Amino acid sequence: MTQAPAAPRTARRRHDREIVALAVPAFGALVAEPLFVMADSAIVGHLGTAQLAGLGIASALLVTAVSVFVFLAYATTAAVARRVGAGDLRAAIRQGMDGIWLALLLGTVVIVSVLPTAPALVELFGASPTAAPYATTYLRISSLGIPAMLIVLASTGVLRGLQDTKTPLYVAVAGFVANAALNAGLVYGAGLGIAGSAWGTVIAQFGMAAAYLFVVVRGARKHGASLRPDAAGIRACAQAGAPLLVRTLSLRAILMIATAVAARLGDADIAAHQIIMSLWSLLAFALDAIAIAGQAIIGRYLGADDTQGAREACRRMVQWGIASGIVLGLLVFAARPLFLPLFTSDPAVQHTALPALVLVALSQPISGIVFVLDGVLMGAGDGPYLAWAMLLILAVFAPVALLVPAFGGGLTALWGAMTLMMALRMLTLWLRSRSGLWIVTGATR
């Protein structure tokens, strides 16, 4: 049997080491974030049903508000990584500071918007009269922490661009521990109730932001980068992030449409949908870790004018995405008899969820390719293509999903539409990666 040449094997090993070194800590940091909400829920849940319901509504609003600005991490990662590849660490950190200043500005705008409109937002989400006051209280207090949350996103992008995913992991774990301790102490020790939970989260988020700023500012001083806000730099960050904002809003719209359709199918269907969506989100975290590695690695190669390295890294990451998707799919398929009873004992819900769960398992290799190529194109700064492609997919998915109830389809049909959506994403991303048009070298795109 003919052995592969030594050079390709060496290149694969090098790419594998880079991917693992970046992806594993990134996965830990990604998983730590949802634990904030879980810790809050566990603590507030003992106050009463109305308080827990209020927390659920307020948390959904906060998560939506913050996730819309995830481009602060994505765009900053790509821009910083390019400058790292070009060997200009001073400009890389200066670029990162522009992203952090943009995060602070956006966070301030969100606070000014949320504080007076909190009762209306809570009512819009259908809060009951008993839960609404708790939701309003939690939302108003927690919104004060949004600037810190956005600074955390931008700072995370800076460190990822600098090829450092370990520091975000350490900060996320420390933030989770502090959040849980503060929540318990303020909710029960200080007797502040749900307001104590909100204040605990705000304090923890500002602590995380301070830790990130300490690391970034230390790097800026070391390399002589200015810390002052630069209007042109902030404007450039906003322009680079705008297409990714469109992409994110389109994806959020797809998920909201899916949930709305599931709600129209019946109680058993929406319950099963929520269970499957929670699993789908967890699987996404695992695959997104490879995408984050892709953003950092591809940006660095293109900044260094190494097109061959970028192509090889892309190819190897796609292989990682496929392999990871196959493993996750097999795990989901094998664990399906054990997974569903963890969330519900209702036979109707289990029966409804099972076929859709099998579809999720089968589609994981597709998801693996999608997440990886999404990260590659983000790392290349190919945001406009990602925005247009996601708008196209939304235009196809929306009518297909909305027709599911009209044609008597159930949850399996809805998740068939979700699988179609992922297949279309894979097609658009694969075509772009094959075209080579994403390969634009230099310190800036």
C-alpha positions in Angstrom: 0.0 0.0 0.0 1.4 3.4 -1.0 2.0 5.7 1.9 1.1 9.4 1.7 4.1 11.7 1.2 5.7 13.0 4.4 5.0 16.7 3.6 1.2 16.3 3.4 1.2 14.2 6.6 3.2 16.8 8.4 0.8 19.6 7.2 -2.2 17.6 8.4 -0.6 17.1 11.8 0.2 20.8 12.1 -3.4 21.7 11.1 -4.7 19.1 13.6 -2.7 20.5 16.4 -3.9 24.1 15.6 -7.5 23.0 15.4 -7.5 21.1 18.6 -5.5 23.8 20.5 -8.1 26.4 19.5 -11.3 24.4 19.3 -11.2 22.5 22.7 -11.0 25.6 24.9 -13.5 27.4 22.7 -16.0 24.6 23.2 -15.5 24.9 27.0 -16.1 28.7 26.8 -19.2 28.2 24.6 -20.8 25.7 27.0 -20.1 27.8 30.0 -22.2 30.7 28.7 -25.6 28.8 28.8 -24.8 27.6 32.3 -25.4 31.2 33.4 -29.1 30.9 32.6 -29.3 27.4 34.0 -27.7 28.5 37.3 -30.2 31.5 37.5 -33.1 29.2 36.8 -32.1 26.6 39.4 -31.8 29.4 42.1 -34.8 31.4 41.1 -37.0 28.3 40.6 -37.2 27.8 44.4 -38.7 31.3 44.8 -41.9 30.2 43.0 -43.5 29.5 39.6 -44.3 33.1 38.8 -40.7 34.2 39.5 -39.3 31.3 37.3 -41.7 32.2 34.5 -40.6 35.9 34.7 -37.0 34.8 34.6 -37.7 32.7 31.5 -39.3 35.5 29.6 -36.6 38.1 30.6 -33.8 35.7 29.8 -35.2 35.0 26.4 -35.3 38.7 25.7 -31.7 39.2 26.9 -30.3 36.3 25.0 -31.9 37.5 21.8 -30.6 41.0 22.3 -27.1 39.9 23.0 -27.0 37.1 20.3 -27.9 39.7 17.6 -24.5 41.4 18.3 -22.5 38.2 18.1 -20.8 39.8 15.0 -18.7 41.7 17.5 -16.9 38.5 18.2 -16.9 37.1 14.7 -15.8 40.2 12.8 -13.2 41.1 15.4 -11.7 37.6 15.3 -11.2 37.8 11.5 -9.8 41.3 11.5 -7.4 40.7 14.3 -6.2 37.4 12.9 -5.4 38.9 9.6 -3.1 41.5 11.2 -1.5 38.8 13.3 -0.8 36.8 10.1 0.7 40.0 8.6 3.0 40.2 11.7 1.6 43.5 12.9 0.5 42.9 16.5 0.2 46.6 17.3 -2.4 47.0 14.5 -4.1 43.8 15.5 -4.7 45.0 19.1 -5.7 48.5 17.8 -8.3 46.8 15.6 -9.5 44.9 18.7 -9.8 48.1 20.7 -12.0 49.6 18.0 -14.3 46.5 18.3 -14.5 47.0 22.1 -15.4 50.7 21.8 -18.1 49.7 19.3 -19.4 47.2 21.8 -19.6 49.8 24.5 -21.5 52.2 22.3 -24.0 49.5 21.2 -24.5 48.4 24.8 -25.3 51.9 25.9 -27.9 52.2 23.1 -29.5 49.0 24.1 -29.7 50.1 27.8 -31.4 53.4 26.8 -33.8 51.4 24.6 -34.7 48.6 27.1 -35.2 50.5 30.4 -38.3 52.5 29.3 -39.7 49.7 27.1 -39.2 46.7 29.4 -42.9 46.4 30.5 -44.0 46.5 26.8 -41.4 43.9 25.8 -42.5 41.6 28.5 -46.2 42.0 27.5 -45.3 41.4 23.9 -43.8 38.0 24.9 -47.1 37.0 26.5 -46.2 37.2 30.2 -49.0 36.4 32.6 -50.1 39.1 35.0 -48.4 37.2 37.9 -45.1 36.7 36.0 -44.9 40.1 34.3 -43.7 42.2 37.3 -40.9 39.7 37.9 -39.9 39.6 34.3 -39.8 43.4 34.1 -37.7 43.7 37.3 -35.2 41.1 36.0 -35.0 42.6 32.5 -34.5 46.2 33.7 -31.7 45.3 36.1 -30.0 42.8 33.8 -30.0 45.2 30.9 -27.5 47.3 32.9 -25.0 44.4 32.2 -25.5 44.4 28.4 -22.5 46.7 27.8 -20.4 44.3 29.7 -21.8 41.3 27.8 -21.0 43.0 24.5 -17.5 44.0 25.7 -17.0 40.3 26.5 -18.1 39.4 23.0 -15.7 41.8 21.4 -12.8 41.0 23.7 -13.3 37.3 23.1 -13.0 38.1 19.4 -9.7 39.9 20.0 -8.2 37.0 21.9 -9.4 34.4 19.4 -7.8 36.5 16.6 -4.6 36.5 18.7 -4.9 32.6 18.6 -5.8 32.5 22.3 -8.9 30.5 23.2 -7.7 29.4 26.7 -8.1 32.8 28.3 -11.8 33.0 27.3 -12.3 29.6 28.8 -10.8 30.6 32.1 -12.8 33.8 32.2 -16.0 32.0 31.3 -15.5 29.4 34.1 -14.6 32.0 36.7 -17.7 34.0 35.6 -20.0 31.1 35.9 -18.7 30.3 39.4 -19.0 34.0 40.5 -22.5 34.2 39.0 -23.7 31.2 40.9 -22.3 32.3 44.2 -23.6 35.9 43.8 -27.0 34.7 42.8 -27.3 32.4 45.8 -26.0 35.1 48.2 -28.1 37.9 46.9 -31.4 36.0 46.3 -31.4 34.1 49.6 -28.7 35.6 51.8 -29.6 39.2 51.2 -33.3 38.4 50.6 -33.5 40.4 47.3 -35.4 37.7 45.4 -35.4 37.8 41.6 -33.7 41.2 41.7 -30.8 39.6 43.5 -30.4 37.1 40.7 -30.3 40.0 38.2 -27.8 42.0 40.2 -25.6 38.9 40.6 -25.6 38.4 36.8 -24.7 42.0 36.2 -21.8 42.0 38.7 -20.5 38.7 37.2 -20.7 40.1 33.6 -18.8 43.3 34.6 -16.2 41.2 36.4 -15.7 39.2 33.2 -15.5 42.3 31.1 -12.9 43.7 33.5 -10.8 40.6 33.3 -10.9 40.7 29.5 -10.0 44.4 29.4 -7.1 43.8 31.7 -5.6 41.3 29.3 -6.3 43.4 26.2 -5.0 46.6 27.7 -1.8 44.8 28.9 -1.3 43.6 25.4 -1.9 47.1 24.0 0.7 48.7 26.3 3.2 46.0 25.5 2.9 46.6 21.8 2.4 50.4 21.9 -1.2 50.3 20.6 -3.5 53.3 21.4 -6.4 52.7 23.8 -8.3 55.8 22.7 -11.5 55.5 20.6 -10.9 56.1 16.9 -14.0 57.2 15.0 -12.7 55.8 11.7 -11.8 52.5 13.2 -15.1 52.1 15.0 -16.9 52.9 11.8 -14.9 50.3 9.9 -15.7 47.7 12.6 -19.4 48.5 12.3 -19.3 48.2 8.5 -17.5 44.9 8.7 -20.0 43.6 11.2 -23.2 44.8 9.4 -23.3 41.8 6.9 -22.8 39.4 9.8 -25.7 41.1 11.6 -27.9 40.5 8.6 -26.8 36.9 8.6 -27.5 36.4 12.3 -30.9 38.1 12.1 -31.9 35.8 9.2 -30.8 32.8 11.2 -32.7 33.9 14.2 -35.8 34.5 12.0 -35.5 30.9 10.8 -35.5 29.5 14.3 -38.4 31.8 15.4 -40.5 30.7 12.4 -39.8 27.0 13.3 -40.9 27.6 16.9 -44.0 29.5 15.7 -45.0 26.7 13.3 -44.4 24.0 16.0 -46.7 26.0 18.4 -49.5 25.8 15.8 -49.1 22.0 15.5 -50.3 21.3 19.1 -49.1 21.0 22.6 -47.3 17.7 22.1 -45.5 19.1 19.0 -44.3 22.3 20.6 -43.1 20.4 23.7 -41.2 17.9 21.6 -39.8 20.8 19.4 -38.4 22.5 22.5 -36.7 19.3 23.6 -35.1 18.7 20.2 -34.2 22.4 19.8 -32.3 22.2 23.1 -30.3 19.2 21.9 -29.8 20.9 18.5 -28.3 23.9 20.2 -26.0 21.8 22.3 -24.7 20.0 19.2 -24.2 23.4 17.6 -21.9 24.4 20.4 -19.7 21.4 19.7 -19.5 22.1 16.0 -19.2 25.9 16.5 -15.9 25.3 18.4 -14.3 24.1 15.1 -15.8 27.1 13.3 -14.2 29.4 15.8 -10.8 27.7 15.2 -11.5 28.2 11.5 -12.1 32.0 11.9 -8.8 32.4 13.7 -6.7 30.1 11.6 -8.0 31.2 8.2 -7.7 34.9 9.1 -4.0 34.4 10.1 -3.1 32.5 6.9 -4.7 35.1 4.6 -3.0 37.9 6.6 0.3 36.2 6.0 -0.5 35.9 2.2 -0.4 32.1 2.5 -3.2 31.0 0.1 -2.0 27.4 0.1 -2.0 27.2 3.9 -5.5 28.7 3.9 -6.8 26.1 1.4 -5.2 23.2 3.2 -6.5 24.4 6.6 -10.0 24.8 5.1 -9.9 21.2 3.6 -8.7 19.7 6.9 -11.3 21.5 9.0 -14.0 20.3 6.7 -12.8 16.8 7.3 -12.9 17.5 11.0 -16.5 18.8 10.6 -17.7 15.7 8.8 -16.0 13.4 11.3 -17.4 15.3 14.3 -20.9 15.3 12.7 -20.8 11.6 12.2 -19.7 11.0 15.8 -22.4 13.3 17.2 -25.0 11.8 14.9 -24.2 8.3 16.0 -24.3 9.4 19.7 -27.7 11.0 19.3 -29.1 8.0 17.5 -27.8 5.6 20.1 -28.9 7.7 23.0 -32.4 8.5 21.8 -34.2 5.9 24.0 -32.4 7.5 27.1 -32.5 11.1 26.0 -36.2 11.7 25.6 -37.3 10.3 29.1 -34.9 12.8 30.7 -37.1 15.7 29.5 -40.6 14.2 29.5 -42.6 11.2 30.7 -45.5 12.0 28.3 -45.7 9.1 25.8 -47.3 11.5 23.2 -44.4 13.9 23.4 -41.9 11.1 23.2 -43.7 9.5 20.2 -43.8 12.9 18.4 -40.2 13.7 19.1 -38.6 10.4 18.1 -38.8 10.6 14.3 -37.6 14.2 14.3 -34.7 13.3 16.6 -33.6 10.7 14.1 -33.6 13.4 11.4 -31.4 15.5 13.6 -29.0 12.6 14.1 -28.8 12.0 10.3 -28.2 15.6 9.5 -25.2 16.1 11.8 -22.6 15.5 9.1 -24.3 18.2 7.1 -24.2 20.5 10.1 -20.5 19.8 10.6 -19.7 21.0 7.1 -22.0 24.0 7.5 -20.4 25.2 10.8 -16.9 24.8 9.5 -17.4 26.5 6.2 -19.3 29.3 7.9 -16.3 29.8 10.2 -13.9 29.7 7.3 -15.7 32.4 5.3 -16.1 34.5 8.5 -12.4 34.2 9.0 -11.8 35.4 5.4 -14.0 38.4 6.0 -16.5 37.2 3.5 -19.5 38.6 5.4 -21.5 40.1 2.4 -21.7 36.6 0.8 -22.8 35.1 4.1 -25.5 37.7 4.5 -27.0 37.3 1.0 -26.8 33.5 1.2 -28.7 33.5 4.5 -31.3 35.9 3.2 -31.9 33.5 0.2 -32.2 30.5 2.5 -34.7 32.4 4.7 -36.7 33.2 1.6 -36.8 29.4 0.8 -37.3 28.1 4.3 -40.1 30.4 5.4 -42.8 29.3 2.9 -41.8 25.7 3.2 -42.1 25.7 7.0 -45.3 27.7 7.0 -46.9 25.2 4.6 -46.3 22.3 7.0 -49.5 22.8 9.0 -51.5 23.6 5.8 -50.6 20.2 4.3 -51.2 18.3 7.5 -47.6 17.8 8.3 -46.3 17.3 11.8 -43.1 17.9 13.7 -41.2 15.5 11.6 -42.1 17.5 8.5 -41.1 20.7 10.2 -37.7 19.2 11.0 -37.5 18.0 7.5 -37.7 21.7 6.5 -35.0 22.4 9.0 -32.8 19.7 7.5 -33.5 21.2 4.0 -32.4 24.6 5.4 -29.1 23.1 6.6 -28.6 21.3 3.3 -29.1 24.6 1.4 -26.6 26.3 3.7 -24.1 23.6 3.0 -24.6 24.0 -0.8 -24.2 27.8 -0.7 -21.1 27.6 1.5 -19.6 24.7 -0.5 -20.0 26.6 -3.8 -18.4 29.6 -2.3 -15.5 27.7 -0.9 -14.9 25.9 -4.2 -14.9 29.2 -6.1 -11.9 30.5 -4.3 -13.4 34.0 -4.3 -13.2 34.1 -0.5 -9.4 34.0 -0.7 -8.3 37.6 -0.4 -4.9 38.1 1.2 -3.4 41.0 3.1 -3.7 42.6 6.5 -7.1 44.0 5.5 -9.7 42.6 3.1 
